[in-house]
Amino acid sequence: MGNLRNLVREFITEEDAVGVVEIILILVVLIGLVIIFKDQLTDLVKNILSKITKQSNSI
């Protein structure tokens, strides 16, 4: 009975480690995408903020 408990505990801890690895890989991919598309994202944000500023001045 004690051996079964140990096996279940080991399985649970292994699954937690896999989840952490998956989260780290997702973060690496997202950071990579941000680095690749940095210029496009900056231009997009600038355009959106300028439109907001123009429309707020007309109110």
C-alpha positions as CSV (number, residue, x, y, z in Angstrom):
1,M,0.0,0.0,0.0
2,G,2.9,2.4,0.8
3,N,4.5,1.6,-2.5
4,L,1.4,2.6,-4.4
5,R,1.3,5.9,-2.5
6,N,4.9,6.6,-3.5
7,L,4.2,5.8,-7.1
8,V,1.2,8.2,-7.2
9,R,3.3,11.0,-5.5
10,E,6.1,10.5,-8.1
11,F,3.6,10.7,-10.9
12,I,2.0,13.9,-9.6
13,T,5.4,15.5,-9.2
14,E,6.5,14.5,-12.7
15,E,3.3,16.1,-14.2
16,D,4.0,19.3,-12.3
17,A,7.5,19.5,-13.9
18,V,6.0,19.0,-17.3
19,G,3.6,21.8,-16.8
20,V,6.5,24.2,-15.8
21,V,8.4,23.2,-18.9
22,E,5.4,23.8,-21.1
23,I,4.9,27.3,-19.6
24,I,8.5,28.2,-20.0
25,L,8.4,27.1,-23.7
26,I,5.3,29.1,-24.3
27,L,6.9,32.2,-22.7
28,V,10.0,31.7,-24.9
29,V,7.9,31.6,-28.0
30,L,5.9,34.7,-27.1
31,I,9.1,36.6,-26.2
32,G,10.6,35.5,-29.6
33,L,7.5,36.7,-31.4
34,V,7.6,40.1,-29.7
35,I,11.3,40.5,-30.6
36,I,10.6,39.5,-34.2
37,F,7.6,41.8,-34.7
38,K,8.8,44.6,-32.4
39,D,8.8,47.3,-35.1
40,Q,5.4,46.4,-36.4
41,L,3.9,46.3,-32.8
42,T,5.5,49.7,-32.0
43,D,4.0,51.2,-35.2
44,L,0.6,49.8,-34.5
45,V,0.5,51.1,-30.9
46,K,1.7,54.6,-32.1
47,N,-1.1,54.6,-34.8
48,I,-3.7,53.7,-32.3
49,L,-2.6,56.3,-29.7
50,S,-2.5,59.0,-32.3
51,K,-6.0,58.2,-33.4
52,I,-7.2,58.3,-29.8
53,T,-5.5,61.6,-29.3
54,K,-7.1,63.1,-32.5
55,Q,-10.5,61.9,-31.6
56,S,-10.3,63.1,-28.0
57,N,-9.3,66.6,-29.2
58,S,-12.5,66.8,-31.3
59,I,-14.7,66.2,-28.3
